Amino acid sequence: MDTAVSTSTILWLAFAVAFVFGAIGQKTHFCTMGAVSDIVNMGDWSRMRMWLLAIGVAILGAGALHAAGLIDLGKSIYRTPTFTWLSYILGGLCFGVGMVLASGCGSKTLIRIGSGNLKSVVVFLVLGVVAYMTMRGVFGVFRVNVLEKAAVTFPGGQDIPALLTAAGMAPQSAFLLAVLGIGGGLTAFCLLKRDFWTLDNLLGGLGTGLAVVAAWYVSGHLGYVAEHPETLEEAFLATNSGRMESLTFVAPQAYTLELLMLWSDTSRKLTFAIATVLGVIAGSFAWSLVTRGFRWEGFASVEDTASHLLGATLMGFGGVVAMGCTVGQGITGFSTLALGSIVTFIAIVAGAAATLKFQYWRLMRDA
């Protein structure tokens, strides 16, 4: 097998999937922070349904690929036996608070960069540096020695089908029940609301969910090598984790900065994750140019700057601790039906909602 050619193909396909994701996000205003904000401030569930539809579609799509034998969800980073509950909860809460302060999550940051938002460039830089510090630097010591010590081990795995199997259900029945029950249930919850049926809502939900599924297929099937010619071991081409990957946007921003800073180090290579970061920015930029929506935007005040810096820091830390962001855990991880991803999703929403309520209380107090 010519891994050089195959790796190049995987990278271009990752870029293409992320390009579509970025264009859809720009066109539909897909925003997970906005989804929580709309509910808290206006009681409007439209964008939350968009997010939930993306999760439902991703679960059904990933489940179909797994059932067909095209990918193995057990080879992702999410379906590990170790359930680091404190990391999921604390990381999710930090990320939820941070995305409100920084005016959007990791994916929204990249989308806004593509449309000319200079504030998001600063968020990207700070988020990437703090994420790297949390993976391999000073915060990493605290993460490994303190947070990850609080864990429960499930011998069969922490995903919902495995837990149902451990409870006595037949493996195939458990898998079908979990995929169709949760994925189908979320999809039905969104689509049965007739007011939800607008082009942007459907495109945002279906398109985002399918982008995650497509990324799973690219990395987990097309990029899978049963025996790498150099290591003679199983491998997933061009991945940072060594496992199959899909869309996530915290650690990849750190890897992107690392590559840019160590470009002359020939051991550093363009990876699947970095290609998706570049693809999202390019897709958003292309759509903003086509629609003439590209606008330069900067910080409004010192307080605005401080808020975004703190938010970026919390997202960089929380995203790594929780092993993902609103897309990485909230859609990609959720699509594997990993319990840790579901807990992280709930923690992110809780952190964001609490911060939005605090901001509203502060606004009313000042008024």
C-alpha positions as CSV (number, residue, x, y, z in Angstrom):
1,M,0.0,0.0,0.0
2,D,1.3,3.5,-0.9
3,T,0.8,5.3,2.4
4,A,2.1,8.6,1.0
5,V,-0.6,8.8,-1.6
6,S,-3.2,7.4,0.8
7,T,-2.3,9.9,3.5
8,S,-2.5,12.8,1.1
9,T,-6.0,11.6,0.0
10,I,-7.1,11.4,3.6
11,L,-5.9,14.9,4.3
12,W,-7.7,16.4,1.3
13,L,-10.9,14.5,2.1
14,A,-10.7,15.8,5.7
15,F,-10.2,19.3,4.4
16,A,-13.2,18.9,2.1
17,V,-15.5,17.6,4.8
18,A,-14.5,20.4,7.1
19,F,-14.9,22.9,4.3
20,V,-18.5,21.9,3.9
21,F,-19.0,22.0,7.7
22,G,-17.6,25.5,7.8
23,A,-19.8,26.8,4.9
24,I,-22.9,25.2,6.5
25,G,-22.0,26.8,9.9
26,Q,-21.6,30.2,8.3
27,K,-24.8,29.9,6.2
28,T,-27.1,28.5,8.9
29,H,-25.6,30.3,11.9
30,F,-25.1,26.9,13.5
31,C,-24.0,27.8,17.0
32,T,-24.1,25.7,20.1
33,M,-23.6,28.7,22.5
34,G,-26.4,30.5,20.6
35,A,-28.6,27.4,21.0
36,V,-28.3,27.6,24.8
37,S,-28.6,31.4,24.7
38,D,-31.8,31.3,22.7
39,I,-33.5,29.0,25.2
40,V,-32.3,30.9,28.3
41,N,-33.1,34.4,27.0
42,M,-36.0,33.8,24.7
43,G,-37.3,30.3,25.2
44,D,-36.6,29.6,21.5
45,W,-35.5,25.9,20.9
46,S,-34.9,26.3,17.1
47,R,-31.0,26.3,17.3
48,M,-31.0,23.7,20.1
49,R,-33.1,21.4,17.8
50,M,-30.6,22.0,15.1
51,W,-27.8,20.8,17.5
52,L,-29.9,17.8,18.7
53,L,-30.8,16.9,15.1
54,A,-27.1,16.9,14.2
55,I,-26.5,14.5,17.2
56,G,-29.3,12.3,16.2
57,V,-28.2,12.1,12.5
58,A,-24.6,11.5,13.7
59,I,-25.7,8.6,16.0
60,L,-27.7,7.0,13.2
61,G,-25.0,7.4,10.6
62,A,-22.1,6.3,12.8
63,G,-24.3,3.3,14.0
64,A,-25.0,2.3,10.4
65,L,-21.3,2.5,9.5
66,H,-20.4,0.4,12.5
67,A,-23.2,-2.2,11.8
68,A,-22.0,-2.5,8.2
69,G,-18.5,-3.2,9.4
70,L,-17.1,-0.1,7.7
71,I,-15.8,1.4,10.9
72,D,-15.3,0.2,14.5
73,L,-16.5,2.7,17.0
74,G,-14.6,0.9,19.7
75,K,-11.4,2.1,18.1
76,S,-12.2,5.8,18.8
77,I,-10.9,7.7,21.8
78,Y,-14.4,7.9,23.3
79,R,-15.3,4.3,24.0
80,T,-12.7,3.6,26.6
81,P,-13.3,1.4,29.6
82,T,-12.2,4.2,31.9
83,F,-15.0,6.7,32.8
84,T,-13.1,9.8,34.1
85,W,-16.3,11.4,35.6
86,L,-14.6,14.4,37.3
87,S,-12.8,15.3,34.0
88,Y,-16.0,15.1,32.0
89,I,-18.0,17.2,34.5
90,L,-15.3,19.8,35.3
91,G,-14.0,20.1,31.8
92,G,-17.5,20.4,30.4
93,L,-18.5,23.1,32.9
94,C,-15.3,25.1,32.1
95,F,-15.9,24.8,28.4
96,G,-19.6,25.9,28.8
97,V,-18.6,28.9,30.8
98,G,-15.8,29.7,28.4
99,M,-17.8,29.5,25.2
100,V,-20.2,32.1,26.5
101,L,-17.4,34.5,27.5
102,A,-15.6,34.0,24.2
103,S,-18.8,34.4,22.1
104,G,-18.8,30.9,20.8
105,C,-17.2,27.4,21.0
106,G,-14.2,26.1,19.2
107,S,-15.9,25.5,15.9
108,K,-17.7,28.8,16.0
109,T,-14.3,30.5,16.6
110,L,-13.0,29.0,13.4
111,I,-16.1,30.0,11.5
112,R,-15.9,33.5,12.7
113,I,-12.2,33.7,11.7
114,G,-13.3,32.9,8.2
115,S,-15.7,35.8,8.2
116,G,-13.2,38.4,9.4
117,N,-13.6,38.3,13.1
118,L,-10.3,39.4,14.6
119,K,-11.5,38.7,18.2
120,S,-11.8,35.0,17.2
121,V,-8.2,35.0,15.9
122,V,-7.1,36.0,19.5
123,V,-9.4,33.3,20.9
124,F,-7.9,30.8,18.6
125,L,-4.3,31.6,19.7
126,V,-5.1,31.6,23.4
127,L,-7.3,28.5,23.2
128,G,-4.6,26.6,21.2
129,V,-1.8,27.5,23.7
130,V,-3.8,26.7,26.8
131,A,-5.0,23.4,25.2
132,Y,-1.4,22.5,24.5
133,M,-0.4,23.3,28.1
134,T,-3.3,21.1,29.3
135,M,-2.2,18.2,27.0
136,R,1.6,18.3,27.6
137,G,2.4,21.3,29.8
138,V,1.9,22.5,33.3
139,F,-1.9,22.0,33.3
140,G,-1.3,18.5,32.0
141,V,0.3,17.4,35.3
142,F,-2.8,18.5,37.2
143,R,-5.1,16.8,34.7
144,V,-3.3,13.5,34.9
145,N,-2.4,13.4,38.6
146,V,-5.6,14.9,40.0
147,L,-8.6,14.9,37.7
148,E,-8.0,11.6,35.9
149,K,-7.5,9.8,39.2
150,A,-11.3,10.2,39.8
151,A,-12.4,7.4,37.5
152,V,-14.6,4.3,37.3
153,T,-13.7,1.4,35.0
154,F,-16.3,-0.5,33.0
155,P,-14.7,-3.7,31.8
156,G,-17.0,-4.0,28.8
157,G,-16.8,-0.3,27.9
158,Q,-18.5,2.9,28.9
159,D,-20.8,3.2,25.8
160,I,-24.5,2.7,26.2
161,P,-24.7,-0.6,24.2
162,A,-22.0,-2.1,26.3
163,L,-23.7,-1.0,29.5
164,L,-27.0,-2.6,28.3
165,T,-25.1,-5.7,27.4
166,A,-23.5,-5.9,30.9
167,A,-27.1,-5.6,32.3
168,G,-28.0,-8.8,30.5
169,M,-29.3,-7.7,27.0
170,A,-28.0,-9.4,23.9
171,P,-25.2,-7.4,22.3
172,Q,-27.0,-6.9,18.9
173,S,-30.3,-6.0,20.6
174,A,-28.5,-3.5,22.9
175,F,-26.8,-1.8,20.0
176,L,-30.0,-1.5,17.9
177,L,-32.0,-0.3,20.9
178,A,-29.4,2.4,21.8
179,V,-28.8,3.6,18.3
180,L,-32.4,3.7,17.2
181,G,-33.8,4.7,20.5
182,I,-31.4,7.6,21.2
183,G,-30.5,8.6,17.6
184,G,-34.0,8.0,16.2
185,G,-35.6,9.7,19.3
186,L,-33.5,12.9,19.0
187,T,-34.2,13.0,15.2
188,A,-37.9,12.6,15.7
189,F,-38.0,15.1,18.5
190,C,-36.6,17.7,16.1
191,L,-38.4,16.8,12.9
192,L,-41.9,16.4,14.4
193,K,-41.9,20.1,15.2
194,R,-43.3,21.6,11.9
195,D,-42.1,25.1,12.8
196,F,-38.6,23.7,12.7
197,W,-38.8,22.8,9.0
198,T,-36.8,25.7,7.5
199,L,-34.0,25.5,5.1
200,D,-31.4,26.7,7.5
201,N,-32.6,24.5,10.4
202,L,-32.6,21.4,8.3
203,L,-29.4,22.1,6.5
204,G,-27.6,23.0,9.8
205,G,-28.8,19.9,11.6
206,L,-28.6,17.3,8.8
207,G,-25.5,18.8,7.2
208,T,-23.5,19.0,10.4
209,G,-24.5,15.5,11.5
210,L,-23.6,14.1,8.1
211,A,-20.3,15.9,8.1
212,V,-19.4,14.1,11.4
213,V,-20.4,10.8,9.8
214,A,-18.4,11.5,6.7
215,A,-15.3,12.3,8.8
216,W,-15.8,9.0,10.6
217,Y,-15.8,7.2,7.2
218,V,-12.8,9.0,5.9
219,S,-10.7,8.4,9.0
220,G,-12.1,5.1,10.2
221,H,-12.5,3.3,6.9
222,L,-10.6,4.9,4.1
223,G,-7.7,5.8,6.5
224,Y,-7.6,2.4,8.1
225,V,-4.5,0.2,7.5
226,A,-4.6,-3.3,9.0
227,E,-0.8,-3.5,8.8
228,H,1.2,-0.4,8.3
229,P,4.3,-1.1,6.1
230,E,6.6,0.7,8.5
231,T,5.3,-0.4,11.9
232,L,3.6,-3.6,10.8
233,E,0.8,-2.6,13.2
234,E,-2.8,-1.5,12.7
235,A,-3.0,2.2,12.0
236,F,-5.3,5.1,11.1
237,L,-3.5,7.4,8.7
238,A,-2.6,11.0,9.6
239,T,-4.3,11.0,13.0
240,N,-2.7,12.6,16.1
241,S,-4.3,10.1,18.5
242,G,-3.4,7.0,16.5
243,R,-7.1,6.1,16.5
244,M,-9.8,6.9,14.1
245,E,-11.0,10.5,14.4
246,S,-13.8,12.8,13.3
247,L,-14.6,16.5,13.8
248,T,-13.5,18.1,17.1
249,F,-12.0,21.6,17.6
250,V,-9.9,22.1,20.7
251,A,-6.8,19.8,20.5
252,P,-6.7,20.3,16.7
253,Q,-6.2,24.1,17.3
254,A,-3.2,23.3,19.5
255,Y,-1.8,20.9,16.9
256,T,-2.2,23.6,14.2
257,L,-0.2,26.1,16.3
258,E,2.4,23.4,17.1
259,L,2.9,22.7,13.4
260,L,3.2,26.4,12.5
261,M,5.7,27.0,15.3
262,L,7.8,23.9,14.5
263,W,7.5,23.9,10.7
264,S,11.2,23.3,10.2
265,D,11.0,20.1,12.2
266,T,10.4,17.5,9.5
267,S,9.0,15.1,12.1
268,R,5.9,17.4,12.3
269,K,3.3,16.6,9.7
270,L,0.0,17.8,8.6
271,T,-2.7,15.7,10.2
272,F,-6.4,14.9,9.9
273,A,-7.2,17.2,12.8
274,I,-5.2,20.1,11.4
275,A,-6.7,19.7,7.9
276,T,-10.2,20.0,9.5
277,V,-9.2,23.3,11.2
278,L,-8.0,24.7,8.0
279,G,-11.1,23.4,6.1
280,V,-13.6,25.0,8.5
281,I,-11.9,28.4,8.1
282,A,-11.7,28.1,4.4
283,G,-15.3,27.0,4.1
284,S,-16.6,29.9,6.2
285,F,-14.4,32.3,4.3
286,A,-15.6,31.1,0.9
287,W,-19.3,31.4,2.0
288,S,-18.8,34.9,3.4
289,L,-17.2,36.0,0.2
290,V,-19.9,34.5,-2.0
291,T,-22.6,36.2,0.1
292,R,-20.6,39.4,0.7
293,G,-20.8,38.8,4.4
294,F,-17.1,39.2,5.2
295,R,-16.6,41.9,7.7
296,W,-13.7,42.9,9.9
297,E,-14.6,43.0,13.6
298,G,-12.5,43.8,16.6
299,F,-12.8,44.2,20.4
300,A,-15.3,46.8,21.6
301,S,-13.6,47.5,25.0
302,V,-11.1,46.3,27.6
303,E,-13.9,44.3,29.3
304,D,-14.7,42.7,26.0
305,T,-11.1,41.7,25.5
306,A,-10.7,40.3,29.0
307,S,-13.9,38.3,28.6
308,H,-12.7,36.7,25.4
309,L,-9.2,35.9,26.9
310,L,-10.8,34.3,29.9
311,G,-13.2,32.4,27.8
312,A,-10.5,31.1,25.5
313,T,-8.5,29.9,28.5
314,L,-11.4,28.0,29.9
315,M,-12.2,26.4,26.6
316,G,-8.6,25.4,26.0
317,F,-8.4,23.8,29.5
318,G,-11.9,22.4,29.6
319,G,-11.9,21.0,26.1
320,V,-8.8,18.9,26.7
321,V,-9.8,17.8,30.2
322,A,-13.3,16.7,28.9
323,M,-11.7,15.2,25.7
324,G,-13.7,17.4,23.4
325,C,-15.9,20.4,22.8
326,T,-19.5,21.0,21.7
327,V,-18.7,19.2,18.4
328,G,-16.0,16.9,19.6
329,Q,-17.9,15.5,22.6
330,G,-21.4,17.0,21.9
331,I,-21.8,15.4,18.4
332,T,-18.8,13.3,17.5
333,G,-18.4,11.6,20.8
334,F,-22.1,11.4,21.3
335,S,-22.4,9.6,18.0
336,T,-20.4,6.7,19.6
337,L,-23.0,6.7,22.5
338,A,-20.2,7.0,25.0
339,L,-21.4,7.8,28.5
340,G,-18.6,10.3,29.0
341,S,-19.7,12.2,25.9
342,I,-23.2,12.4,27.1
343,V,-22.1,13.6,30.6
344,T,-19.8,16.2,29.0
345,F,-22.7,17.5,26.7
346,I,-24.9,18.0,29.8
347,A,-22.1,19.7,31.7
348,I,-21.3,22.1,28.7
349,V,-25.0,23.1,28.5
350,A,-25.2,23.6,32.3
351,G,-22.1,25.7,32.4
352,A,-23.3,27.9,29.5
353,A,-26.8,28.3,30.9
354,A,-25.5,29.3,34.3
355,T,-23.1,31.9,32.8
356,L,-25.9,33.3,30.6
357,K,-28.1,33.7,33.6
358,F,-25.4,35.4,35.5
359,Q,-24.7,37.8,32.7
360,Y,-28.5,38.6,32.5
361,W,-28.6,39.2,36.3
362,R,-25.6,41.5,36.1
363,L,-27.1,43.4,33.3
364,M,-30.4,43.9,35.2
365,R,-28.4,44.9,38.3
366,D,-26.4,47.6,36.4
367,A,-29.6,48.8,34.7
